[in-house]
Amino acid sequence: MPWVAVIIRRYIIRELIHTMLVLLCMLLVIILLNMIVQLLSKASDGSISAGLIFNLIGVVLPYNLTGLLPIWFFLAIVICYGYLFANN
């Protein structure tokens, strides 16, 4: 029976990775759009120059990812196991 455990483990890992990638893309789009709106608001006020917007995104994005990764991982596990529970 160990081959059944291997098949189930592979299935769960495949589903988890797929869910994680989709969720990461969605959360990154949300975070990037929020950052762009905030930076464009500051650029329109004159606080920062318009040329610095993409440089600031590159600087601030890794900082935001550190807070996003635990949430991302938790949500991916919850969604994956919820999907597996619904299909059972």
MODELLER restraints for C-alpha pairs under 7 A, 6 or more apart:
rsr = mdl.restraints
at = mdl.atoms
rsr.add(forms.Gaussian(group=physical.xy_distance, feature=features.Distance(at['CA:15:A'], at['CA:80:A']), mean=6.41, stdev=0.5))
rsr.add(forms.Gaussian(group=physical.xy_distance, feature=features.Distance(at['CA:16:A'], at['CA:76:A']), mean=6.59, stdev=0.5))
rsr.add(forms.Gaussian(group=physical.xy_distance, feature=features.Distance(at['CA:16:A'], at['CA:77:A']), mean=6.55, stdev=0.5))
rsr.add(forms.Gaussian(group=physical.xy_distance, feature=features.Distance(at['CA:16:A'], at['CA:80:A']), mean=5.71, stdev=0.5))
rsr.add(forms.Gaussian(group=physical.xy_distance, feature=features.Distance(at['CA:19:A'], at['CA:76:A']), mean=5.68, stdev=0.5))
rsr.add(forms.Gaussian(group=physical.xy_distance, feature=features.Distance(at['CA:19:A'], at['CA:80:A']), mean=6.48, stdev=0.5))
rsr.add(forms.Gaussian(group=physical.xy_distance, feature=features.Distance(at['CA:20:A'], at['CA:73:A']), mean=6.94, stdev=0.5))
rsr.add(forms.Gaussian(group=physical.xy_distance, feature=features.Distance(at['CA:20:A'], at['CA:76:A']), mean=5.18, stdev=0.5))
rsr.add(forms.Gaussian(group=physical.xy_distance, feature=features.Distance(at['CA:23:A'], at['CA:72:A']), mean=6.91, stdev=0.5))
rsr.add(forms.Gaussian(group=physical.xy_distance, feature=features.Distance(at['CA:23:A'], at['CA:76:A']), mean=6.79, stdev=0.5))
rsr.add(forms.Gaussian(group=physical.xy_distance, feature=features.Distance(at['CA:24:A'], at['CA:72:A']), mean=6.62, stdev=0.5))
rsr.add(forms.Gaussian(group=physical.xy_distance, feature=features.Distance(at['CA:39:A'], at['CA:53:A']), mean=6.18, stdev=0.5))
rsr.add(forms.Gaussian(group=physical.xy_distance, feature=features.Distance(at['CA:42:A'], at['CA:48:A']), mean=6.11, stdev=0.5))
rsr.add(forms.Gaussian(group=physical.xy_distance, feature=features.Distance(at['CA:43:A'], at['CA:49:A']), mean=5.69, stdev=0.5))
rsr.add(forms.Gaussian(group=physical.xy_distance, feature=features.Distance(at['CA:43:A'], at['CA:50:A']), mean=5.59, stdev=0.5))
